[in-house]
Amino acid sequence: MDLSWLGKQLEIDGEFISAVAYGSGHINETFAATYEMRAVGKETKTRRSRFIHQRINTNIFKDPATLMCNLARVTRHIRGKLEAQGEEDLERRVLTLITTRDSGDWVIDERGSYWRTFQFIEGATTFDVVETVDQAREVGRAFGEFQRQLIDLGPPQLAFTIPNFHNTRERLGAFRQAVERDVCNRAASVRDEIGRVDHYVDLVDDLLKLQRVGEIPLRVVHNDTKINNVLIDDETGKSLCVIDLDTVMPGLVADDFGDLVRTSSSFAREDDRDLSKVMVELPIFEALAIGYLSASGSFLTNSEVDSLIVGSKLMTYEQALRFLADHLAGDTYFRIHREAHNLDRARVQIALLDSIVAHEDEMRSIIELAVKESQGNDATGAVTETYRG
């Protein structure tokens, strides 16, 4: 794809060579672009560098300018903290947003589309499924560290790029509306799945109630803590940085941890048809918890720690609602690659929720031990900086 017009508007001291579609994301359009960089100083030869060009999906993100203001604040705040710590591998430890020639953070093309560009982080890989305990620990640590890096992000509060993103009460309402409308006449064939979702309806308000009474605070969280949003160093196997920052906004740590457990604690694929493989792998869960709490245990409150298992159940339940609602609505949101794909995804979420509930006591014990390990048997710390909703 010829994106040379975009490169000419950016602070990239080189000539555009080529760009190819990149990654497995379903929301934004992403391209890896190669540039022939000009020789600098005593250098006599040019070198090639890669950048990520991305067109923001404004059907999902209605206010891309505000989203980009969030993203710029977050990446620059993290960069400042890493610089203060003397980080030597700075360009690989945080996303580097490439500015425009007039010092902006995004480009608007002739059709009104919003584009942004990042330095490509070489020598790193993302994974769609957890493969080892060590990998799980690194992913957990990366998201815990990401939250810790942002606890002192000052005012103003980050904007909500997708309002009510993890409002499970609203997700339930949308699901029931999809059942009632039944626009594709599919409800009769999924009565069992509808019944199983209804079985867990009491989960819906658990976190909202805790937040409403001030038991758990709003913090800056990622809101999309899938394993493939962490870059892993190809040589060391260590986590480098968290990516895909479009949903970074005020939220609950339980949502972040819960979505991490939902997407990373089972070896089954998200659309696996063999439901016998769908279960919480406790060694993987333990690694996720230890990694996450090793980085976040110093600032989480006791109530937040107590909410982590609640979040694990609730995020899995919420995603089951979303997949099943989309199946009933005719697959209008989540991209499908086969018939009844979203139904298969919903069944996996329901089976995983069953497994989390069955192993809840063991998971709570693991959390307690992970907290003690991270803080030398002390209770969790007080809130340092929070957003009060």
VOPAGU-2260 file (C-alpha; in pm, 1 decimal, decimal comma):
REM VOPAGU-2260
SITE   aa  ch    i         X         Y         Z
SITE  MET   A    0       0,0       0,0       0,0
SITE  ASP   A    1     136,4     340,8     -90,2
SITE  LEU   A    2     144,7     546,8     227,9
SITE  SER   A    3     423,1     778,0     112,6
SITE  TRP   A    4     186,9    1075,8     150,0
SITE  LEU   A    5     161,2     996,1     521,5
SITE  GLY   A    6     535,9     966,9     576,8
SITE  LYS   A    7     591,2    1309,3     423,8
SITE  GLN   A    8     382,6    1466,8     699,1
SITE  LEU   A    9     574,3    1299,4     982,7
SITE  GLU   A   10     905,0    1356,7    1158,2
SITE  ILE   A   11    1060,9    1062,8     972,7
SITE  ASP   A   12    1393,8    1152,1     814,9
SITE  GLY   A   13    1376,7     900,8     533,9
SITE  GLU   A   14    1210,3     787,6     214,0
SITE  PHE   A   15     904,7     562,5     209,2
SITE  ILE   A   16     976,3     218,4      58,5
SITE  SER   A   17     667,7       4,8     120,1
SITE  ALA   A   18     385,1     -80,4     359,0
SITE  VAL   A   19     206,0    -409,5     423,3
SITE  ALA   A   20     -93,7    -502,8     637,2
SITE  TYR   A   21      24,6    -609,5     980,3
SITE  GLY   A   22    -107,5    -788,6    1288,2
SITE  SER   A   23    -426,8    -973,2    1374,6
SITE  GLY   A   24    -632,4    -687,9    1519,4
SITE  HIS   A   25    -995,7    -650,6    1416,1
SITE  ILE   A   26   -1059,1    -283,7    1499,0
SITE  ASN   A   27    -805,1     -47,7    1341,5
SITE  GLU   A   28    -623,8     -86,1    1008,2
SITE  THR   A   29    -255,8    -145,0    1075,5
SITE  PHE   A   30      40,6    -136,3     837,1
SITE  ALA   A   31     412,6    -200,8     886,1
SITE  ALA   A   32     597,0      56,3     674,6
SITE  THR   A   33     962,9      46,1     574,8
SITE  TYR   A   34    1166,9     363,8     522,4
SITE  GLU   A   35    1518,1     421,8     389,3
SITE  MET   A   36    1659,5     650,4     656,4
SITE  ARG   A   37    1908,6     919,6     566,9
SITE  ALA   A   38    2265,6     894,9     692,1
SITE  VAL   A   39    2324,5    1091,1    1011,5
SITE  GLY   A   40    2648,6    1245,9    1134,1
SITE  LYS   A   41    2949,4    1025,7    1053,5
SITE  GLU   A   42    2734,3     753,5     902,9
SITE  THR   A   43    2802,8     694,0     535,1
SITE  LYS   A   44    2536,3     434,2     465,6
SITE  THR   A   45    2163,1     461,0     485,2
SITE  ARG   A   46    1965,6     214,4     695,7
SITE  ARG   A   47    1613,8      85,9     684,4
SITE  SER   A   48    1370,0     136,5     969,6
SITE  ARG   A   49    1012,2      25,3    1020,3
SITE  PHE   A   50     717,4     215,9    1155,4
SITE  ILE   A   51     357,4     127,7    1233,7
SITE  HIS   A   52      97,8     334,8    1049,8
SITE  GLN   A   53    -253,6     292,2    1183,5
SITE  ARG   A   54    -590,7     422,8    1069,2
SITE  ILE   A   55    -825,8     461,8    1365,9
SITE  ASN   A   56   -1167,0     298,0    1335,6
SITE  THR   A   57   -1404,0     587,0    1396,3
SITE  ASN   A   58   -1705,9     355,7    1391,4
SITE  ILE   A   59   -1579,5     224,4    1726,9
SITE  PHE   A   60   -1392,2     530,2    1853,8
SITE  LYS   A   61   -1626,8     821,6    1792,1
SITE  ASP   A   62   -1385,6    1089,1    1915,3
SITE  PRO   A   63   -1040,4     999,2    1776,7
SITE  ALA   A   64    -885,2    1332,7    1871,6
SITE  THR   A   65    -967,8    1276,5    2238,1
SITE  LEU   A   66    -844,2     918,1    2212,6
SITE  MET   A   67    -512,3    1044,2    2078,1
SITE  CYS   A   68    -481,3    1300,5    2356,1
SITE  ASN   A   69    -522,5    1014,0    2604,7
SITE  LEU   A   70    -265,2     801,6    2424,3
SITE  ALA   A   71      -9,1    1081,0    2399,4
SITE  ARG   A   72     -40,4    1163,7    2770,3
SITE  VAL   A   73      -6,0     799,6    2872,8
SITE  THR   A   74     296,8     717,2    2656,5
SITE  ARG   A   75     481,2    1036,4    2749,0
SITE  HIS   A   76     411,4     987,8    3117,9
SITE  ILE   A   77     549,6     633,5    3107,1
SITE  ARG   A   78     848,7     748,0    2902,1
SITE  GLY   A   79     925,9    1017,1    3159,7
SITE  LYS   A   80     919,4     764,8    3442,9
SITE  LEU   A   81    1144,7     523,2    3255,0
SITE  GLU   A   82    1390,7     802,0    3175,1
SITE  ALA   A   83    1400,2     902,2    3541,1
SITE  GLN   A   84    1477,1     541,3    3630,3
SITE  GLY   A   85    1768,3     535,7    3385,3
SITE  GLU   A   86    1609,2     280,7    3150,7
SITE  GLU   A   87    1864,6     192,6    2882,2
SITE  ASP   A   88    1628,4      20,2    2637,3
SITE  LEU   A   89    1382,3     309,1    2633,3
SITE  GLU   A   90    1265,1     277,0    2271,4
SITE  ARG   A   91    1150,2     -80,9    2336,2
SITE  ARG   A   92     991,6     -29,1    2677,4
SITE  VAL   A   93     717,2     212,6    2574,4
SITE  LEU   A   94     540,3     296,9    2250,4
SITE  THR   A   95     700,2     592,1    2070,4
SITE  LEU   A   96     444,1     813,1    1900,2
SITE  ILE   A   97     589,3     983,9    1591,5
SITE  THR   A   98     489,5    1347,5    1571,6
SITE  THR   A   99     392,7    1536,2    1259,5
SITE  ARG   A  100     609,3    1810,5    1108,6
SITE  ASP   A  101     386,2    2068,5    1276,8
SITE  SER   A  102     422,3    1891,1    1618,1
SITE  GLY   A  103      86,9    1714,9    1611,1
SITE  ASP   A  104      16,3    1358,5    1716,6
SITE  TRP   A  105    -206,1    1249,1    1429,0
SITE  VAL   A  106    -276,4    1311,5    1061,9
SITE  ILE   A  107    -620,2    1355,8     903,3
SITE  ASP   A  108    -640,0    1244,0     541,1
SITE  GLU   A  109    -855,8    1393,6     265,3
SITE  ARG   A  110   -1145,0    1162,3     356,4
SITE  GLY   A  111   -1138,2    1265,6     721,5
SITE  SER   A  112    -971,0     947,0     847,7
SITE  TYR   A  113    -738,2     973,6    1146,0
SITE  TRP   A  114    -390,1     819,6    1123,5
SITE  ARG   A  115    -117,2     780,2    1386,6
SITE  THR   A  116     232,9     635,7    1365,8
SITE  PHE   A  117     457,7     450,4    1609,6
SITE  GLN   A  118     819,6     343,2    1597,8
SITE  PHE   A  119     827,0     -29,3    1520,6
SITE  ILE   A  120     970,4    -228,8    1813,0
SITE  GLU   A  121    1205,6    -484,3    1661,3
SITE  GLY   A  122    1306,8    -816,3    1814,0
SITE  ALA   A  123     974,9    -867,5    1989,8
SITE  THR   A  124     669,9   -1087,9    1936,8
SITE  THR   A  125     310,9   -1106,0    2053,2
SITE  PHE   A  126     129,4   -1432,6    2122,7
SITE  ASP   A  127    -239,7   -1514,9    2091,9
SITE  VAL   A  128    -235,9   -1799,3    2346,3
SITE  VAL   A  129     -21,5   -1847,2    2658,3
SITE  GLU   A  130     233,0   -2120,4    2594,1
SITE  THR   A  131     429,2   -2145,2    2921,2
SITE  VAL   A  132     408,7   -2057,7    3290,1
SITE  ASP   A  133     702,2   -1816,3    3251,2
SITE  GLN   A  134     522,0   -1638,4    2970,2
SITE  ALA   A  135     208,0   -1606,5    3182,0
SITE  ARG   A  136     409,7   -1456,3    3466,2
SITE  GLU   A  137     564,9   -1200,7    3232,4
SITE  VAL   A  138     229,6   -1099,8    3087,0
SITE  GLY   A  139      79,7   -1058,7    3434,8
SITE  ARG   A  140     377,2    -851,5    3544,5
SITE  ALA   A  141     353,1    -630,0    3234,8
SITE  PHE   A  142      -6,1    -529,3    3303,6
SITE  GLY   A  143      58,9    -479,2    3675,9
SITE  GLU   A  144     357,4    -260,4    3595,1
SITE  PHE   A  145     153,0     -65,8    3340,9
SITE  GLN   A  146    -103,9      20,0    3609,0
SITE  ARG   A  147     170,3     111,6    3855,5
SITE  GLN   A  148     337,2     343,8    3605,2
SITE  LEU   A  149      12,8     539,6    3573,7
SITE  ILE   A  150    -104,7     568,6    3935,6
SITE  ASP   A  151      45,9     917,1    3959,0
SITE  LEU   A  152     -84,5    1047,8    3627,0
SITE  GLY   A  153    -211,7    1387,9    3726,2
SITE  PRO   A  154    -531,2    1570,9    3634,7
SITE  PRO   A  155    -728,9    1613,7    3424,0
SITE  GLN   A  156    -886,5    1270,3    3425,5
SITE  LEU   A  157    -838,3    1073,3    3106,1
SITE  ALA   A  158   -1142,7    1075,6    2879,6
SITE  PHE   A  159   -1362,8     769,3    2833,6
SITE  THR   A  160   -1285,8     661,6    2476,6
SITE  ILE   A  161   -1576,9     412,1    2484,4
SITE  PRO   A  162   -1838,5     509,6    2746,2
SITE  ASN   A  163   -1966,4     223,8    2965,9
SITE  PHE   A  164   -1713,0     -12,7    2811,8
SITE  HIS   A  165   -1722,5    -253,8    3106,9
SITE  ASN   A  166   -2070,6    -170,5    3232,5
SITE  THR   A  167   -2201,6    -525,7    3255,3
SITE  ARG   A  168   -2551,0    -407,7    3342,5
SITE  GLU   A  169   -2568,5    -234,4    3003,8
SITE  ARG   A  170   -2421,6    -540,1    2830,1
SITE  LEU   A  171   -2694,2    -750,9    2987,9
SITE  GLY   A  172   -2958,7    -507,3    2865,2
SITE  ALA   A  173   -2820,4    -525,6    2510,4
SITE  PHE   A  174   -2819,2    -906,0    2530,9
SITE  ARG   A  175   -3181,7    -922,8    2642,9
SITE  GLN   A  176   -3277,2    -683,3    2365,9
SITE  ALA   A  177   -3104,4    -911,0    2113,7
SITE  VAL   A  178   -3297,0   -1210,4    2250,3
SITE  GLU   A  179   -3626,8   -1023,0    2230,4
SITE  ARG   A  180   -3571,4    -892,0    1878,4
SITE  ASP   A  181   -3428,0   -1220,0    1746,2
SITE  VAL   A  182   -3373,5   -1061,6    1405,8
SITE  CYS   A  183   -3215,7   -1376,7    1258,7
SITE  ASN   A  184   -3455,6   -1625,8    1419,4
SITE  ARG   A  185   -3172,0   -1790,2    1610,7
SITE  ALA   A  186   -3300,0   -1767,9    1967,4
SITE  ALA   A  187   -3487,8   -2098,2    1961,8
SITE  SER   A  188   -3171,6   -2286,7    1866,1
SITE  VAL   A  189   -2967,0   -2141,0    2153,8
SITE  ARG   A  190   -3214,6   -2173,6    2441,1
SITE  ASP   A  191   -2963,3   -2376,4    2639,5
SITE  GLU   A  192   -2696,4   -2107,2    2609,9
SITE  ILE   A  193   -2947,6   -1833,8    2698,3
SITE  GLY   A  194   -3044,3   -2030,4    3007,1
SITE  ARG   A  195   -2683,6   -2078,1    3112,9
SITE  VAL   A  196   -2616,5   -1707,0    3078,2
SITE  ASP   A  197   -2925,6   -1628,1    3283,8
SITE  HIS   A  198   -2798,3   -1865,4    3552,2
SITE  TYR   A  199   -2514,9   -1622,0    3629,0
SITE  VAL   A  200   -2715,5   -1300,0    3616,8
SITE  ASP   A  201   -2649,4   -1225,2    3984,6
SITE  LEU   A  202   -2287,5   -1145,4    3893,9
SITE  VAL   A  203   -2386,4    -837,8    3696,9
SITE  ASP   A  204   -2370,2    -566,0    3962,8
SITE  ASP   A  205   -2099,7    -707,3    4190,8
SITE  LEU   A  206   -1822,8    -463,4    4091,4
SITE  LEU   A  207   -2053,5    -169,7    4025,6
SITE  LYS   A  208   -2187,7    -195,5    4380,3
SITE  LEU   A  209   -1835,7    -196,7    4528,0
SITE  GLN   A  210   -1741,0     106,4    4322,5
SITE  ARG   A  211   -2060,7     292,0    4408,0
SITE  VAL   A  212   -1998,0     268,0    4782,7
SITE  GLY   A  213   -1630,8     362,1    4746,9
SITE  GLU   A  214   -1487,1      18,8    4825,3
SITE  ILE   A  215   -1285,0       9,0    4503,6
SITE  PRO   A  216   -1149,4     319,0    4326,0
SITE  LEU   A  217   -1131,7     415,2    3963,1
SITE  ARG   A  218    -776,4     403,7    3832,2
SITE  VAL   A  219    -608,5     436,0    3495,2
SITE  VAL   A  220    -634,2      86,9    3348,1
SITE  HIS   A  221    -579,5     -74,0    3008,8
SITE  ASN   A  222    -925,1    -230,3    2957,5
SITE  ASP   A  223    -808,0    -481,7    2694,7
SITE  THR   A  224    -559,5    -705,1    2874,7
SITE  LYS   A  225    -520,9    -983,1    2621,9
SITE  ILE   A  226    -186,7   -1161,6    2604,3
SITE  ASN   A  227    -134,1   -1031,5    2250,5
SITE  ASN   A  228    -124,6    -677,6    2385,1
SITE  VAL   A  229     212,9    -744,0    2547,4
SITE  LEU   A  230     535,3    -746,8    2346,8
SITE  ILE   A  231     772,3   -1025,5    2452,1
SITE  ASP   A  232    1146,9    -995,9    2385,8
SITE  ASP   A  233    1256,6   -1259,8    2134,6
SITE  GLU   A  234    1587,9   -1326,6    2311,4
SITE  THR   A  235    1508,4   -1304,6    2681,5
SITE  GLY   A  236    1139,5   -1401,0    2688,4
SITE  LYS   A  237    1077,6   -1100,5    2913,8
SITE  SER   A  238     790,6    -859,4    2863,4
SITE  LEU   A  239     891,0    -530,1    2703,9
SITE  CYS   A  240     585,7    -309,6    2691,9
SITE  VAL   A  241     208,5    -299,9    2674,3
SITE  ILE   A  242      53,3    -201,1    2341,1
SITE  ASP   A  243    -293,4    -124,1    2196,3
SITE  LEU   A  244    -368,2     171,6    2421,5
SITE  ASP   A  245    -694,8     293,5    2267,6
SITE  THR   A  246    -904,7     184,4    2565,4
SITE  VAL   A  247    -673,0     318,4    2836,1
SITE  MET   A  248    -906,0     524,5    3054,4
SITE  PRO   A  249   -1048,9     528,7    3406,8
SITE  GLY   A  250   -1165,3     184,2    3516,9
SITE  LEU   A  251   -1127,2     -90,5    3774,3
SITE  VAL   A  252    -820,5    -306,6    3828,4
SITE  ALA   A  253   -1055,9    -603,2    3870,7
SITE  ASP   A  254   -1169,5    -558,4    3510,9
SITE  ASP   A  255    -809,9    -561,0    3386,4
SITE  PHE   A  256    -710,9    -863,6    3592,8
SITE  GLY   A  257   -1037,2   -1039,1    3509,5
SITE  ASP   A  258    -993,7    -994,2    3136,7
SITE  LEU   A  259    -635,5   -1116,5    3169,0
SITE  VAL   A  260    -759,9   -1434,0    3337,0
SITE  ARG   A  261   -1037,3   -1471,8    3080,9
SITE  THR   A  262    -800,4   -1453,9    2784,6
SITE  SER   A  263    -488,3   -1620,6    2923,4
SITE  SER   A  264    -569,7   -1882,9    3188,6
SITE  SER   A  265    -682,7   -2157,7    2950,0
SITE  PHE   A  266    -494,8   -2333,9    2671,9
SITE  ALA   A  267    -815,5   -2351,0    2467,7
SITE  ARG   A  268    -865,0   -2105,8    2184,1
SITE  GLU   A  269   -1133,9   -1842,2    2225,0
SITE  ASP   A  270   -1339,6   -2016,4    1955,9
SITE  ASP   A  271   -1250,0   -2378,6    2037,9
SITE  ARG   A  272   -1523,9   -2625,8    1954,3
SITE  ASP   A  273   -1382,5   -2886,3    2191,6
SITE  LEU   A  274   -1524,3   -2758,2    2519,0
SITE  SER   A  275   -1351,1   -3034,3    2715,3
SITE  LYS   A  276   -1031,8   -2830,1    2673,6
SITE  VAL   A  277   -1186,7   -2516,5    2822,2
SITE  MET   A  278   -1082,1   -2484,1    3185,7
SITE  VAL   A  279    -880,2   -2264,2    3415,0
SITE  GLU   A  280    -526,8   -2403,3    3421,8
SITE  LEU   A  281    -435,5   -2332,8    3783,4
SITE  PRO   A  282     -55,8   -2323,7    3726,4
SITE  ILE   A  283    -111,7   -2062,0    3455,6
SITE  PHE   A  284    -351,0   -1867,6    3678,4
SITE  GLU   A  285     -94,5   -1877,8    3958,5
SITE  ALA   A  286     174,2   -1740,0    3726,5
SITE  LEU   A  287     -56,9   -1461,9    3607,2
SITE  ALA   A  288    -142,5   -1369,4    3967,1
SITE  ILE   A  289     217,4   -1377,1    4089,8
SITE  GLY   A  290     336,4   -1168,1    3795,4
SITE  TYR   A  291      55,6    -916,8    3824,1
SITE  LEU   A  292      77,4    -872,8    4201,1
SITE  SER   A  293     457,6    -853,4    4198,5
SITE  ALA   A  294     412,9    -522,9    4015,7
SITE  SER   A  295      80,4    -398,0    4152,5
SITE  GLY   A  296      70,0    -532,8    4508,6
SITE  SER   A  297     234,1    -221,3    4650,5
SITE  PHE   A  298     -56,9       7,9    4562,1
SITE  LEU   A  299    -368,7    -212,4    4555,7
SITE  THR   A  300    -609,1    -184,1    4846,7
SITE  ASN   A  301    -737,6    -489,9    5029,9
SITE  SER   A  302   -1077,4    -441,5    4867,2
SITE  GLU   A  303    -919,2    -433,9    4522,6
SITE  VAL   A  304    -733,5    -756,7    4589,9
SITE  ASP   A  305   -1058,0    -914,5    4710,4
SITE  SER   A  306   -1227,0    -802,3    4386,9
SITE  LEU   A  307    -982,2    -975,8    4152,0
SITE  ILE   A  308   -1170,1   -1307,5    4142,9
SITE  VAL   A  309   -1499,0   -1121,5    4109,9
SITE  GLY   A  310   -1350,8    -948,6    3807,1
SITE  SER   A  311   -1239,7   -1282,1    3661,3
SITE  LYS   A  312   -1594,7   -1414,0    3675,4
SITE  LEU   A  313   -1755,1   -1092,0    3561,2
SITE  MET   A  314   -1533,3   -1029,1    3257,3
SITE  THR   A  315   -1589,2   -1384,6    3138,1
SITE  TYR   A  316   -1962,9   -1347,1    3187,5
SITE  GLU   A  317   -1965,0   -1011,3    3009,3
SITE  GLN   A  318   -1786,5   -1154,2    2706,4
SITE  ALA   A  319   -2028,8   -1446,0    2693,0
SITE  LEU   A  320   -2311,7   -1189,6    2682,4
SITE  ARG   A  321   -2142,5    -997,3    2402,6
SITE  PHE   A  322   -2065,7   -1298,2    2183,0
SITE  LEU   A  323   -2411,1   -1450,2    2226,0
SITE  ALA   A  324   -2585,4   -1116,9    2166,6
SITE  ASP   A  325   -2385,4   -1066,7    1847,6
SITE  HIS   A  326   -2475,9   -1416,4    1726,7
SITE  LEU   A  327   -2843,0   -1336,9    1782,6
SITE  ALA   A  328   -2809,5    -997,7    1610,7
SITE  GLY   A  329   -2654,9   -1144,9    1296,8
SITE  ASP   A  330   -2281,9   -1110,2    1373,1
SITE  THR   A  331   -2267,2    -735,1    1325,0
SITE  TYR   A  332   -1980,1    -650,2    1564,3
SITE  PHE   A  333   -1730,7    -934,3    1598,1
SITE  ARG   A  334   -1582,4   -1051,6    1270,2
SITE  ILE   A  335   -1665,6   -1415,9    1196,6
SITE  HIS   A  336   -1483,3   -1671,8     981,7
SITE  ARG   A  337   -1733,4   -1955,1     985,8
SITE  GLU   A  338   -2099,8   -2021,5    1051,1
SITE  ALA   A  339   -2201,0   -1983,0    1417,0
SITE  HIS   A  340   -1855,3   -1850,7    1501,7
SITE  ASN   A  341   -1981,9   -1613,8    1769,9
SITE  LEU   A  342   -2192,0   -1892,1    1917,3
SITE  ASP   A  343   -1880,2   -2106,1    1948,9
SITE  ARG   A  344   -1704,7   -1814,8    2118,6
SITE  ALA   A  345   -1994,4   -1768,7    2360,3
SITE  ARG   A  346   -1990,2   -2137,9    2451,2
SITE  VAL   A  347   -1620,5   -2116,3    2533,5
SITE  GLN   A  348   -1683,4   -1821,4    2766,2
SITE  ILE   A  349   -1967,3   -2001,5    2942,2
SITE  ALA   A  350   -1753,4   -2314,0    2988,8
SITE  LEU   A  351   -1465,4   -2104,8    3121,8
SITE  LEU   A  352   -1698,0   -1928,4    3366,0
SITE  ASP   A  353   -1818,2   -2267,5    3489,2
SITE  SER   A  354   -1454,2   -2362,7    3550,6
SITE  ILE   A  355   -1371,1   -2038,4    3731,8
SITE  VAL   A  356   -1668,2   -2084,6    3964,4
SITE  ALA   A  357   -1571,5   -2447,5    4029,0
SITE  HIS   A  358   -1213,6   -2346,7    4120,8
SITE  GLU   A  359   -1294,3   -2018,5    4295,4
SITE  ASP   A  360   -1169,3   -2124,4    4640,9
SITE  GLU   A  361    -838,4   -2246,7    4498,9
SITE  MET   A  362    -797,8   -1926,4    4298,9
SITE  ARG   A  363    -859,2   -1711,5    4606,5
SITE  SER   A  364    -594,0   -1906,4    4796,8
SITE  ILE   A  365    -349,3   -1847,2    4513,2
SITE  ILE   A  366    -422,1   -1472,6    4523,9
SITE  GLU   A  367    -360,6   -1463,2    4900,2
SITE  LEU   A  368     -25,9   -1640,5    4862,7
SITE  ALA   A  369      73,1   -1415,5    4571,6
SITE  VAL   A  370       0,6   -1105,4    4780,8
SITE  LYS   A  371     217,1   -1235,7    5065,0
SITE  GLU   A  372     495,4   -1319,3    4823,4
SITE  SER   A  373     486,5    -972,3    4668,9
SITE  GLN   A  374     484,0    -784,1    4997,7
SITE  GLY   A  375     670,0    -997,5    5244,4
SITE  ASN   A  376     358,5   -1113,1    5432,4
SITE  ASP   A  377     234,1    -755,0    5478,3
SITE  ALA   A  378    -118,8    -645,3    5397,0
SITE  THR   A  379    -171,7    -461,8    5071,6
SITE  GLY   A  380     -87,3     -93,7    5061,7
SITE  ALA   A  381    -307,5     209,9    5064,6
SITE  VAL   A  382    -434,3     387,4    4756,2
SITE  THR   A  383    -171,3     626,6    4622,9
SITE  GLU   A  384    -350,9     809,1    4343,8
SITE  THR   A  385    -702,1     730,9    4230,6
SITE  TYR   A  386    -981,7     875,9    4025,7
SITE  ARG   A  387   -1293,2     916,4    4231,0
SITE  GLY   A  388   -1598,0     857,4    4013,8
